[in-house]
Amino acid sequence: MEREEKIARIREQKYFVRGDIAVFAVLLALVVLFTLLAFFVPRESGDRFHVYWRGEEVFSAPLAEDARYVFYIDGDAAFVLPYEEGRRYTDYNVIEVRGGMVDVTEADCPDKTCVYLPATDWGEIDCGAHGMHIAVQGEGGMQTDV
């Protein structure tokens, strides 16, 4: 068989066969199904949020009461207190509860990743720079082990 014949036969071959198309269709259906489940399955809101530092709970409060708190690190301990306007903090995150949702609205860490996360009434918020972790728990929230 000459070189030109081999090239001609290769060019005549099909790229996909029926089995390949069936596999792609099943994979596409699974992707669509999981996307719909992730975004459209109803979920229940949590009723409390818990603040953890280095794996230990340092604070807990209900989501039903609107308030502002400040998480700050002082030496080898972390504290969460009601936020005082005008007071200077170092190594801190401002946690705000409004409308049944918790949010980190201000932080002094360099990346401010937790500030850019949306307010939530379920799930978790992490501030890796300060080692702070907020978990919403309760009736419909997550039940996590930190």
N, CA, C and O atoms as a GROMACS GRO file, in nm:
protein
  584
    1MET      N    1   0.085  -0.116   0.000
    1MET     CA    2   0.000   0.000   0.000
    1MET      C    3   0.091   0.123   0.000
    1MET      O    4   0.181   0.138   0.083
    2GLU      N    5   0.064   0.208  -0.093
    2GLU     CA    6   0.145   0.328  -0.109
    2GLU      C    7   0.106   0.434  -0.006
    2GLU      O    8  -0.001   0.428   0.055
    3ARG      N    9   0.193   0.528   0.010
    3ARG     CA   10   0.171   0.634   0.108
    3ARG      C   11   0.043   0.713   0.079
    3ARG      O   12  -0.034   0.742   0.170
    4GLU      N   13   0.020   0.746  -0.046
    4GLU     CA   14  -0.099   0.823  -0.084
    4GLU      C   15  -0.226   0.746  -0.053
    4GLU      O   16  -0.326   0.804  -0.012
    5GLU      N   17  -0.223   0.613  -0.073
    5GLU     CA   18  -0.340   0.530  -0.042
    5GLU      C   19  -0.369   0.530   0.107
    5GLU      O   20  -0.485   0.539   0.149
    6LYS      N   21  -0.263   0.520   0.189
    6LYS     CA   22  -0.281   0.522   0.335
    6LYS      C   23  -0.343   0.655   0.378
    6LYS      O   24  -0.434   0.656   0.461
    7ILE      N   25  -0.294   0.764   0.325
    7ILE     CA   26  -0.348   0.896   0.361
    7ILE      C   27  -0.494   0.906   0.319
    7ILE      O   28  -0.576   0.961   0.393
    8ALA      N   29  -0.528   0.856   0.202
    8ALA     CA   30  -0.666   0.862   0.154
    8ALA      C   31  -0.758   0.780   0.244
    8ALA      O   32  -0.868   0.824   0.274
    9ARG      N   33  -0.716   0.662   0.286
    9ARG     CA   34  -0.798   0.580   0.375
    9ARG      C   35  -0.818   0.645   0.512
    9ARG      O   36  -0.927   0.638   0.569
   10ILE      N   37  -0.714   0.707   0.564
   10ILE     CA   38  -0.726   0.775   0.693
   10ILE      C   39  -0.824   0.891   0.682
   10ILE      O   40  -0.904   0.913   0.773
   11ARG      N   41  -0.819   0.964   0.573
   11ARG     CA   42  -0.911   1.076   0.553
   11ARG      C   43  -1.056   1.030   0.538
   11ARG      O   44  -1.147   1.107   0.570
   12GLU      N   45  -1.080   0.913   0.492
   12GLU     CA   46  -1.216   0.860   0.474
   12GLU      C   47  -1.279   0.816   0.606
   12GLU      O   48  -1.402   0.806   0.615
   13GLN      N   49  -1.199   0.791   0.708
   13GLN     CA   50  -1.252   0.742   0.836
   13GLN      C   51  -1.335   0.851   0.903
   13GLN      O   52  -1.311   0.970   0.887
   14LYS      N   53  -1.435   0.806   0.980
   14LYS     CA   54  -1.521   0.899   1.052
   14LYS      C   55  -1.454   0.939   1.182
   14LYS      O   56  -1.381   0.862   1.244
   15TYR      N   57  -1.482   1.063   1.224
   15TYR     CA   58  -1.426   1.112   1.350
   15TYR      C   59  -1.503   1.057   1.469
   15TYR      O   60  -1.443   1.022   1.571
   16PHE      N   61  -1.635   1.049   1.457
   16PHE     CA   62  -1.720   0.999   1.564
   16PHE      C   63  -1.805   0.885   1.511
   16PHE      O   64  -1.847   0.884   1.395
   17VAL      N   65  -1.830   0.790   1.600
   17VAL     CA   66  -1.924   0.684   1.567
   17VAL      C   67  -2.043   0.697   1.662
   17VAL      O   68  -2.040   0.779   1.753
   18ARG      N   69  -2.146   0.619   1.642
   18ARG     CA   70  -2.267   0.631   1.724
   18ARG      C   71  -2.238   0.614   1.873
   18ARG      O   72  -2.296   0.686   1.955
   19GLY      N   73  -2.152   0.525   1.909
   19GLY     CA   74  -2.119   0.503   2.050
   19GLY      C   75  -2.057   0.627   2.114
   19GLY      O   76  -2.088   0.660   2.228
   20ASP      N   77  -1.971   0.696   2.039
   20ASP     CA   78  -1.910   0.818   2.091
   20ASP      C   79  -2.015   0.925   2.116
   20ASP      O   80  -2.014   0.992   2.219
   21ILE      N   81  -2.105   0.941   2.023
   21ILE     CA   82  -2.211   1.042   2.036
   21ILE      C   83  -2.300   1.010   2.156
   21ILE      O   84  -2.342   1.102   2.226
   22ALA      N   85  -2.329   0.883   2.180
   22ALA     CA   86  -2.411   0.844   2.295
   22ALA      C   87  -2.340   0.878   2.426
   22ALA      O   88  -2.404   0.926   2.520
   23VAL      N   89  -2.211   0.852   2.433
   23VAL     CA   90  -2.135   0.884   2.555
   23VAL      C   91  -2.136   1.035   2.580
   23VAL      O   92  -2.157   1.077   2.693
   24PHE      N   93  -2.115   1.116   2.476
   24PHE     CA   94  -2.118   1.261   2.492
   24PHE      C   95  -2.256   1.310   2.535
   24PHE      O   96  -2.266   1.402   2.616
   25ALA      N   97  -2.361   1.250   2.483
   25ALA     CA   98  -2.497   1.290   2.519
   25ALA      C   99  -2.525   1.259   2.666
   25ALA      O  100  -2.586   1.340   2.736
   26VAL      N  101  -2.482   1.142   2.713
   26VAL     CA  102  -2.502   1.106   2.855
   26VAL      C  103  -2.423   1.201   2.945
   26VAL      O  104  -2.476   1.245   3.047
   27LEU      N  105  -2.300   1.232   2.911
   27LEU     CA  106  -2.220   1.324   2.991
   27LEU      C  107  -2.282   1.464   2.995
   27LEU      O  108  -2.285   1.527   3.100
   28LEU      N  109  -2.332   1.510   2.883
   28LEU     CA  110  -2.397   1.641   2.879
   28LEU      C  111  -2.523   1.641   2.965
   28LEU      O  112  -2.550   1.739   3.036
   29ALA      N  113  -2.600   1.533   2.960
   29ALA     CA  114  -2.721   1.524   3.043
   29ALA      C  115  -2.685   1.525   3.192
   29ALA      O  116  -2.755   1.588   3.270
   30LEU      N  117  -2.577   1.458   3.232
   30LEU     CA  118  -2.534   1.458   3.372
   30LEU      C  119  -2.490   1.597   3.417
   30LEU      O  120  -2.521   1.638   3.529
   31VAL      N  121  -2.418   1.668   3.333
   31VAL     CA  122  -2.375   1.804   3.367
   31VAL      C  123  -2.496   1.894   3.386
   31VAL      O  124  -2.502   1.970   3.483
   32VAL      N  125  -2.592   1.886   3.297
   32VAL     CA  126  -2.714   1.968   3.309
   32VAL      C  127  -2.791   1.930   3.435
   32VAL      O  128  -2.839   2.019   3.506
   33LEU      N  129  -2.803   1.803   3.465
   33LEU     CA  130  -2.875   1.758   3.584
   33LEU      C  131  -2.811   1.810   3.711
   33LEU      O  132  -2.880   1.864   3.798
   34PHE      N  133  -2.679   1.795   3.725
   34PHE     CA  134  -2.610   1.842   3.846
   34PHE      C  135  -2.614   1.994   3.859
   34PHE      O  136  -2.623   2.046   3.970
   35THR      N  137  -2.609   2.064   3.747
   35THR     CA  138  -2.622   2.210   3.752
   35THR      C  139  -2.759   2.251   3.802
   35THR      O  140  -2.771   2.341   3.885
   36LEU      N  141  -2.862   2.188   3.751
   36LEU     CA  142  -2.998   2.220   3.797
   36LEU      C  143  -3.015   2.187   3.944
   36LEU      O  144  -3.077   2.264   4.018
   37LEU      N  145  -2.962   2.074   3.988
   37LEU     CA  146  -2.973   2.037   4.129
   37LEU      C  147  -2.899   2.137   4.218
   37LEU      O  148  -2.948   2.171   4.326
   38ALA      N  149  -2.783   2.182   4.175
   38ALA     CA  150  -2.704   2.273   4.257
   38ALA      C  151  -2.768   2.410   4.273
   38ALA      O  152  -2.756   2.472   4.378
   39PHE      N  153  -2.837   2.457   4.170
   39PHE     CA  154  -2.889   2.593   4.175
   39PHE      C  155  -3.038   2.604   4.203
   39PHE      O  156  -3.084   2.710   4.247
   40PHE      N  157  -3.114   2.499   4.180
   40PHE     CA  158  -3.259   2.514   4.190
   40PHE      C  159  -3.327   2.427   4.295
   40PHE      O  160  -3.449   2.434   4.310
   41VAL      N  161  -3.251   2.347   4.367
   41VAL     CA  162  -3.311   2.268   4.474
   41VAL      C  163  -3.333   2.361   4.593
   41VAL      O  164  -3.238   2.427   4.637
   42PRO      N  165  -3.454   2.368   4.647
   42PRO     CA  166  -3.478   2.459   4.758
   42PRO      C  167  -3.397   2.418   4.881
   42PRO      O  168  -3.376   2.300   4.907
   43ARG      N  169  -3.352   2.517   4.955
   43ARG     CA  170  -3.277   2.491   5.077
   43ARG      C  171  -3.334   2.575   5.189
   43ARG      O  172  -3.394   2.680   5.165
   44GLU      N  173  -3.315   2.529   5.309
   44GLU     CA  174  -3.362   2.600   5.427
   44GLU      C  175  -3.250   2.686   5.481
   44GLU      O  176  -3.133   2.649   5.473
   45SER      N  177  -3.284   2.800   5.536
   45SER     CA  178  -3.186   2.889   5.596
   45SER      C  179  -3.149   2.842   5.736
   45SER      O  180  -3.230   2.778   5.803
   46GLY      N  181  -3.028   2.873   5.778
   46GLY     CA  182  -2.987   2.846   5.914
   46GLY      C  183  -3.042   2.952   6.007
   46GLY      O  184  -3.093   3.055   5.961
   47ASP      N  185  -3.032   2.930   6.138
   47ASP     CA  186  -3.084   3.029   6.232
   47ASP      C  187  -2.977   3.089   6.322
   47ASP      O  188  -3.007   3.184   6.394
   48ARG      N  189  -2.854   3.038   6.320
   48ARG     CA  190  -2.745   3.091   6.401
   48ARG      C  191  -2.616   3.087   6.319
   48ARG      O  192  -2.600   3.005   6.229
   49PHE      N  193  -2.525   3.177   6.353
   49PHE     CA  194  -2.392   3.165   6.297
   49PHE      C  195  -2.293   3.150   6.411
   49PHE      O  196  -2.312   3.202   6.521
   50HIS      N  197  -2.187   3.077   6.382
   50HIS     CA  198  -2.084   3.048   6.480
   50HIS      C  199  -1.950   3.094   6.423
   50HIS      O  200  -1.920   3.069   6.306
   51VAL      N  201  -1.871   3.160   6.505
   51VAL     CA  202  -1.739   3.206   6.463
   51VAL      C  203  -1.635   3.116   6.529
   51VAL      O  204  -1.636   3.096   6.650
   52TYR      N  205  -1.545   3.062   6.446
   52TYR     CA  206  -1.439   2.974   6.494
   52TYR      C  207  -1.304   3.039   6.465
   52TYR      O  208  -1.287   3.108   6.364
   53TRP      N  209  -1.210   3.016   6.553
   53TRP     CA  210  -1.073   3.060   6.533
   53TRP      C  211  -0.981   2.944   6.573
   53TRP      O  212  -0.988   2.894   6.685
   54ARG      N  213  -0.898   2.905   6.480
   54ARG     CA  214  -0.809   2.790   6.500
   54ARG      C  215  -0.886   2.666   6.544
   54ARG      O  216  -0.838   2.588   6.627
   55GLY      N  217  -1.006   2.648   6.489
   55GLY     CA  218  -1.085   2.530   6.515
   55GLY      C  219  -1.170   2.533   6.639
   55GLY      O  220  -1.245   2.438   6.664
   56GLU      N  221  -1.162   2.638   6.719
   56GLU     CA  222  -1.243   2.647   6.841
   56GLU      C  223  -1.345   2.758   6.828
   56GLU      O  224  -1.315   2.866   6.776
   57GLU      N  225  -1.466   2.732   6.875
   57GLU     CA  226  -1.572   2.832   6.868
   57GLU      C  227  -1.543   2.945   6.967
   57GLU      O  228  -1.517   2.921   7.085
   58VAL      N  229  -1.547   3.068   6.916
   58VAL     CA  230  -1.524   3.184   7.003
   58VAL      C  231  -1.649   3.270   7.018
   58VAL      O  232  -1.654   3.356   7.106
   59PHE      N  233  -1.752   3.248   6.932
   59PHE     CA  234  -1.871   3.331   6.939
   59PHE      C  235  -1.985   3.264   6.863
   59PHE      O  236  -1.963   3.189   6.768
   60SER      N  237  -2.107   3.294   6.906
   60SER     CA  238  -2.227   3.247   6.837
   60SER      C  239  -2.337   3.349   6.859
   60SER      O  240  -2.348   3.408   6.967
   61ALA      N  241  -2.419   3.371   6.756
   61ALA     CA  242  -2.530   3.466   6.767
   61ALA      C  243  -2.640   3.427   6.669
   61ALA      O  244  -2.613   3.360   6.569
   62PRO      N  245  -2.764   3.469   6.696
   62PRO     CA  246  -2.873   3.439   6.603
   62PRO      C  247  -2.869   3.527   6.479
   62PRO      O  248  -2.818   3.640   6.483
   63LEU      N  249  -2.922   3.476   6.370
   63LEU     CA  250  -2.931   3.553   6.247
   63LEU      C  251  -3.054   3.643   6.245
   63LEU      O  252  -3.068   3.729   6.158
   64ALA      N  253  -3.144   3.623   6.341
   64ALA     CA  254  -3.268   3.699   6.343
   64ALA      C  255  -3.248   3.843   6.389
   64ALA      O  256  -3.331   3.929   6.359
   65GLU      N  257  -3.141   3.871   6.462
   65GLU     CA  258  -3.116   4.004   6.516
   65GLU      C  259  -3.010   4.076   6.435
   65GLU      O  260  -2.896   4.028   6.427
   66ASP      N  261  -3.044   4.190   6.374
   66ASP     CA  262  -2.946   4.269   6.300
   66ASP      C  263  -2.844   4.328   6.396
   66ASP      O  264  -2.881   4.387   6.498
   67ALA      N  265  -2.716   4.313   6.364
   67ALA     CA  266  -2.610   4.364   6.452
   67ALA      C  267  -2.479   4.368   6.375
   67ALA      O  268  -2.466   4.308   6.268
   68ARG      N  269  -2.382   4.440   6.432
   68ARG     CA  270  -2.245   4.442   6.379
   68ARG      C  271  -2.152   4.398   6.490
   68ARG      O  272  -2.163   4.442   6.604
   69TYR      N  273  -2.060   4.310   6.454
   69TYR     CA  274  -1.962   4.258   6.549
   69TYR      C  275  -1.823   4.277   6.490
   69TYR      O  276  -1.807   4.291   6.369
   70VAL      N  277  -1.725   4.276   6.576
   70VAL     CA  278  -1.588   4.280   6.530
   70VAL      C  279  -1.515   4.158   6.586
   70VAL      O  280  -1.514   4.133   6.706
   71PHE      N  281  -1.454   4.083   6.496
   71PHE     CA  282  -1.366   3.972   6.533
   71PHE      C  283  -1.225   4.030   6.530
   71PHE      O  284  -1.184   4.087   6.429
   72TYR      N  285  -1.152   4.014   6.639
   72TYR     CA  286  -1.014   4.061   6.638
   72TYR      C  287  -0.925   3.968   6.718
   72TYR      O  288  -0.969   3.895   6.807
   73ILE      N  289  -0.799   3.973   6.682
   73ILE     CA  290  -0.699   3.888   6.746
   73ILE      C  291  -0.614   3.977   6.835
   73ILE      O  292  -0.560   4.079   6.792
   74ASP      N  293  -0.602   3.936   6.960
   74ASP     CA  294  -0.521   4.010   7.056
   74ASP      C  295  -0.423   3.912   7.118
   74ASP      O  296  -0.459   3.831   7.204
   75GLY      N  297  -0.299   3.920   7.072
   75GLY     CA  298  -0.198   3.827   7.123
   75GLY      C  299  -0.224   3.685   7.075
   75GLY      O  300  -0.223   3.657   6.955
   76ASP      N  301  -0.249   3.596   7.172
   76ASP     CA  302  -0.272   3.456   7.138
   76ASP      C  303  -0.419   3.417   7.160
   76ASP      O  304  -0.450   3.301   7.185
   77ALA      N  305  -0.509   3.516   7.150
   77ALA     CA  306  -0.651   3.488   7.169
   77ALA      C  307  -0.733   3.569   7.067
   77ALA      O  308  -0.688   3.673   7.019
   78ALA      N  309  -0.851   3.520   7.037
   78ALA     CA  310  -0.942   3.590   6.946
   78ALA      C  311  -1.070   3.622   7.020
   78ALA      O  312  -1.114   3.545   7.106
   79PHE      N  313  -1.130   3.736   6.986
   79PHE     CA  314  -1.252   3.782   7.052
   79PHE      C  315  -1.351   3.831   6.949
   79PHE      O  316  -1.312   3.876   6.841
   80VAL      N  317  -1.479   3.822   6.982
   80VAL     CA  318  -1.584   3.883   6.902
   80VAL      C  319  -1.667   3.967   6.997
   80VAL      O  320  -1.724   3.917   7.095
   81LEU      N  321  -1.674   4.096   6.967
   81LEU     CA  322  -1.748   4.190   7.050
   81LEU      C  323  -1.837   4.275   6.962
   81LEU      O  324  -1.816   4.282   6.841
   82PRO      N  325  -1.938   4.342   7.021
   82PRO     CA  326  -2.017   4.437   6.942
   82PRO      C  327  -1.925   4.544   6.883
   82PRO      O  328  -1.835   4.593   6.950
   83TYR      N  329  -1.949   4.580   6.759
   83TYR     CA  330  -1.864   4.677   6.688
   83TYR      C  331  -1.888   4.817   6.744
   83TYR      O  332  -2.002   4.860   6.760
   84GLU      N  333  -1.779   4.888   6.773
   84GLU     CA  334  -1.786   5.026   6.820
   84GLU      C  335  -1.730   5.117   6.711
   84GLU      O  336  -1.613   5.108   6.676
   85GLU      N  337  -1.814   5.204   6.659
   85GLU     CA  338  -1.773   5.298   6.554
   85GLU      C  339  -1.662   5.389   6.608
   85GLU      O  340  -1.674   5.440   6.719
   86GLY      N  341  -1.557   5.409   6.532
   86GLY     CA  342  -1.450   5.499   6.570
   86GLY      C  343  -1.336   5.432   6.647
   86GLY      O  344  -1.227   5.490   6.657
   87ARG      N  345  -1.357   5.315   6.699
   87ARG     CA  346  -1.251   5.246   6.772
   87ARG      C  347  -1.155   5.181   6.672
   87ARG      O  348  -1.199   5.130   6.569
   88ARG      N  349  -1.026   5.183   6.702
   88ARG     CA  350  -0.926   5.124   6.614
   88ARG      C  351  -0.900   4.979   6.655
   88ARG      O  352  -0.882   4.948   6.772
   89TYR      N  353  -0.899   4.892   6.554
   89TYR     CA  354  -0.871   4.751   6.576
   89TYR      C  355  -0.754   4.710   6.487
   89TYR      O  356  -0.729   4.772   6.384
   90THR      N  357  -0.683   4.606   6.528
   90THR     CA  358  -0.581   4.546   6.443
   90THR      C  359  -0.614   4.397   6.432
   90THR      O  360  -0.672   4.338   6.523
   91ASP      N  361  -0.576   4.338   6.321
   91ASP     CA  362  -0.607   4.197   6.293
   91ASP      C  363  -0.755   4.171   6.314
   91ASP      O  364  -0.793   4.093   6.401
   92TYR      N  365  -0.838   4.236   6.236
   92TYR     CA  366  -0.982   4.231   6.261
   92TYR      C  367  -1.064   4.202   6.135
   92TYR      O  368  -1.016   4.217   6.022
   93ASN      N  369  -1.187   4.160   6.158
   93ASN     CA  370  -1.291   4.146   6.056
   93ASN      C  371  -1.419   4.202   6.115
   93ASN      O  372  -1.451   4.174   6.231
   94VAL      N  373  -1.492   4.280   6.039
   94VAL     CA  374  -1.623   4.329   6.083
   94VAL      C  375  -1.728   4.234   6.027
   94VAL      O  376  -1.737   4.213   5.906
   95ILE      N  377  -1.807   4.176   6.117
   95ILE     CA  378  -1.913   4.081   6.080
   95ILE      C  379  -2.046   4.152   6.096
   95ILE      O  380  -2.075   4.206   6.202
   96GLU      N  381  -2.126   4.151   5.990
   96GLU     CA  382  -2.255   4.219   5.996
   96GLU      C  383  -2.368   4.120   5.971
   96GLU      O  384  -2.362   4.038   5.879
   97VAL      N  385  -2.470   4.130   6.057
   97VAL     CA  386  -2.590   4.048   6.042
   97VAL      C  387  -2.704   4.142   6.007
   97VAL      O  388  -2.734   4.235   6.083
   98ARG      N  389  -2.767   4.118   5.893
   98ARG     CA  390  -2.882   4.200   5.854
   98ARG      C  391  -2.974   4.118   5.765
   98ARG      O  392  -2.930   4.047   5.674
   99GLY      N  393  -3.101   4.130   5.793
   99GLY     CA  394  -3.199   4.058   5.712
   99GLY      C  395  -3.186   3.908   5.719
   99GLY      O  396  -3.221   3.839   5.623
  100GLY      N  397  -3.137   3.856   5.828
  100GLY     CA  398  -3.123   3.711   5.842
  100GLY      C  399  -3.003   3.652   5.772
  100GLY      O  400  -2.994   3.530   5.755
  101MET      N  401  -2.909   3.738   5.730
  101MET     CA  402  -2.790   3.691   5.661
  101MET      C  403  -2.666   3.747   5.728
  101MET      O  404  -2.669   3.857   5.783
  102VAL      N  405  -2.556   3.672   5.723
  102VAL     CA  406  -2.430   3.714   5.782
  102VAL      C  407  -2.331   3.746   5.670
  102VAL      O  408  -2.331   3.683   5.565
  103ASP      N  409  -2.246   3.846   5.697
  103ASP     CA  410  -2.153   3.894   5.596
  103ASP      C  411  -2.030   3.951   5.665
  103ASP      O  412  -2.040   4.005   5.775
  104VAL      N  413  -1.914   3.940   5.602
  104VAL     CA  414  -1.795   4.009   5.648
  104VAL      C  415  -1.783   4.134   5.562
  104VAL      O  416  -1.762   4.124   5.441
  105THR      N  417  -1.797   4.251   5.624
  105THR     CA  418  -1.802   4.376   5.548
  105THR      C  419  -1.670   4.451   5.546
  105THR      O  420  -1.652   4.541   5.464
  106GLU      N  421  -1.578   4.417   5.635
  106GLU     CA  422  -1.452   4.490   5.642
  106GLU      C  423  -1.347   4.399   5.704
  106GLU      O  424  -1.377   4.319   5.792
  107ALA      N  425  -1.223   4.412   5.657
  107ALA     CA  426  -1.112   4.334   5.712
  107ALA      C  427  -0.982   4.408   5.686
  107ALA      O  428  -0.974   4.487   5.592
  108ASP      N  429  -0.883   4.384   5.767
  108ASP     CA  430  -0.754   4.450   5.745
  108ASP      C  431  -0.647   4.356   5.690
  108ASP      O  432  -0.528   4.389   5.690
  109CYS      N  433  -0.689   4.240   5.644
  109CYS     CA  434  -0.592   4.148   5.584
  109CYS      C  435  -0.561   4.193   5.441
  109CYS      O  436  -0.640   4.266   5.382
  110PRO      N  437  -0.449   4.152   5.384
  110PRO     CA  438  -0.409   4.201   5.252
  110PRO      C  439  -0.499   4.157   5.138
  110PRO      O  440  -0.521   4.234   5.045
  111ASP      N  441  -0.552   4.035   5.141
  111ASP     CA  442  -0.629   3.987   5.025
  111ASP      C  443  -0.779   4.018   5.033
  111ASP      O  444  -0.844   4.026   4.928
  112LYS      N  445  -0.834   4.034   5.150
  112LYS     CA  446  -0.975   4.069   5.171
  112LYS      C  447  -1.072   3.974   5.098
  112LYS      O  448  -1.180   4.016   5.055
  113THR      N  449  -1.035   3.848   5.086
  113THR     CA  450  -1.118   3.750   5.018
  113THR      C  451  -1.254   3.736   5.084
  113THR      O  452  -1.356   3.727   5.016
  114CYS      N  453  -1.257   3.733   5.216
  114CYS     CA  454  -1.383   3.714   5.287
  114CYS      C  455  -1.478   3.832   5.269
  114CYS      O  456  -1.599   3.815   5.278
  115VAL      N  457  -1.424   3.951   5.243
  115VAL     CA  458  -1.508   4.069   5.223
  115VAL      C  459  -1.583   4.059   5.090
  115VAL      O  460  -1.696   4.107   5.078
  116TYR      N  461  -1.521   3.996   4.992
  116TYR     CA  462  -1.581   3.985   4.860
  116TYR      C  463  -1.683   3.872   4.849
  116TYR      O  464  -1.754   3.863   4.749
  117LEU      N  465  -1.690   3.786   4.950
  117LEU     CA  466  -1.790   3.679   4.948
  117LEU      C  467  -1.928   3.738   4.977
  117LEU      O  468  -1.938   3.835   5.053
  118PRO      N  469  -2.034   3.685   4.918
  118PRO     CA  470  -2.166   3.742   4.941
  118PRO      C  471  -2.220   3.706   5.079
  118PRO      O  472  -2.177   3.610   5.142
  119ALA      N  473  -2.316   3.786   5.125
  119ALA     CA  474  -2.385   3.757   5.251
  119ALA      C  475  -2.458   3.624   5.234
  119ALA      O  476  -2.504   3.591   5.124
  120THR      N  477  -2.468   3.548   5.343
  120THR     CA  478  -2.527   3.416   5.332
  120THR      C  479  -2.612   3.382   5.453
  120THR      O  480  -2.589   3.434   5.562
  121ASP      N  481  -2.711   3.297   5.434
  121ASP     CA  482  -2.791   3.245   5.544
  121ASP      C  483  -2.775   3.094   5.555
  121ASP      O  484  -2.852   3.027   5.624
  122TRP      N  485  -2.675   3.040   5.486
  122TRP     CA  486  -2.638   2.899   5.496
  122TRP      C  487  -2.494   2.887   5.446
  122TRP      O  488  -2.447   2.973   5.371
  123GLY      N  489  -2.426   2.786   5.485
  123GLY     CA  490  -2.290   2.765   5.438
  123GLY      C  491  -2.186   2.823   5.530
  123GLY      O  492  -2.205   2.831   5.651
  124GLU      N  493  -2.073   2.864   5.469
  124GLU     CA  494  -1.957   2.904   5.546
  124GLU      C  495  -1.886   3.022   5.482
  124GLU      O  496  -1.896   3.044   5.361
  125ILE      N  497  -1.815   3.097   5.564
  125ILE     CA  498  -1.728   3.206   5.520
  125ILE      C  499  -1.593   3.183   5.587
  125ILE      O  500  -1.587   3.162   5.708
  126ASP      N  501  -1.485   3.188   5.510
  126ASP     CA  502  -1.351   3.167   5.564
  126ASP      C  503  -1.265   3.290   5.542
  126ASP      O  504  -1.269   3.353   5.436
  127CYS      N  505  -1.188   3.324   5.642
  127CYS     CA  506  -1.083   3.426   5.631
  127CYS      C  507  -0.952   3.356   5.664
  127CYS      O  508  -0.916   3.340   5.780
  128GLY      N  509  -0.884   3.314   5.561
  128GLY     CA  510  -0.761   3.239   5.581
  128GLY      C  511  -0.651   3.320   5.647
  128GLY      O  512  -0.572   3.267   5.724
  129ALA      N  513  -0.644   3.450   5.616
  129ALA     CA  514  -0.539   3.534   5.672
  129ALA      C  515  -0.546   3.543   5.824
  129ALA      O  516  -0.443   3.542   5.892
  130HIS      N  517  -0.667   3.551   5.878
  130HIS     CA  518  -0.684   3.561   6.023
  130HIS      C  519  -0.718   3.427   6.088
  130HIS      O  520  -0.724   3.418   6.211
  131GLY      N  521  -0.741   3.325   6.009
  131GLY     CA  522  -0.777   3.195   6.065
  131GLY      C  523  -0.919   3.190   6.118
  131GLY      O  524  -0.952   3.104   6.198
  132MET      N  525  -1.003   3.284   6.073
  132MET     CA  526  -1.142   3.290   6.119
  132MET      C  527  -1.232   3.210   6.023
  132MET      O  528  -1.211   3.209   5.902
  133HIS      N  529  -1.330   3.146   6.080
  133HIS     CA  530  -1.424   3.064   6.004
  133HIS      C  531  -1.564   3.090   6.059
  133HIS      O  532  -1.586   3.077   6.179
  134ILE      N  533  -1.658   3.127   5.973
  134ILE     CA  534  -1.797   3.148   6.013
  134ILE      C  535  -1.880   3.037   5.952
  134ILE      O  536  -1.873   3.013   5.831
  135ALA      N  537  -1.958   2.968   6.034
  135ALA     CA  538  -2.046   2.862   5.985
  135ALA      C  539  -2.188   2.892   6.028
  135ALA      O  540  -2.215   2.916   6.146
  136VAL      N  541  -2.280   2.891   5.932
  136VAL     CA  542  -2.421   2.910   5.961
  136VAL      C  543  -2.479   2.772   5.989
  136VAL      O  544  -2.468   2.681   5.908
  137GLN      N  545  -2.542   2.760   6.104
  137GLN     CA  546  -2.598   2.631   6.143
  137GLN      C  547  -2.737   2.650   6.196
  137GLN      O  548  -2.784   2.763   6.213
  138GLY      N  549  -2.803   2.541   6.222
  138GLY     CA  550  -2.937   2.548   6.279
  138GLY      C  551  -3.033   2.464   6.202
  138GLY      O  552  -2.995   2.362   6.143
  139GLU      N  553  -3.157   2.504   6.201
  139GLU     CA  554  -3.265   2.428   6.140
  139GLU      C  555  -3.234   2.387   5.997
  139GLU      O  556  -3.243   2.269   5.962
  140GLY      N  557  -3.198   2.484   5.913
  140GLY     CA  558  -3.173   2.452   5.773
  140GLY      C  559  -3.028   2.469   5.734
  140GLY      O  560  -2.991   2.433   5.622
  141GLY      N  561  -2.945   2.522   5.821
  141GLY     CA  562  -2.806   2.546   5.788
  141GLY      C  563  -2.725   2.419   5.793
  141GLY      O  564  -2.776   2.311   5.820
  142MET      N  565  -2.599   2.434   5.768
  142MET     CA  566  -2.509   2.319   5.765
  142MET      C  567  -2.478   2.274   5.907
  142MET      O  568  -2.476   2.354   6.000
  143GLN      N  569  -2.454   2.148   5.922
  143GLN     CA  570  -2.406   2.094   6.049
  143GLN      C  571  -2.263   2.051   6.023
  143GLN      O  572  -2.239   1.944   5.968
  144THR      N  573  -2.167   2.134   6.064
  144THR     CA  574  -2.029   2.107   6.031
  144THR      C  575  -1.946   2.080   6.154
  144THR      O  576  -1.979   2.126   6.264
  145ASP      N  577  -1.841   2.007   6.136
  145ASP     CA  578  -1.740   1.988   6.240
  145ASP      C  579  -1.619   2.070   6.199
  145ASP      O  580  -1.559   2.047   6.095
  146VAL      N  581  -1.584   2.166   6.282
  146VAL     CA  582  -1.472   2.253   6.248
  146VAL      C  583  -1.351   2.213   6.328
  146VAL      O  584  -1.245   2.274   6.314
   0.00000   0.00000   0.00000
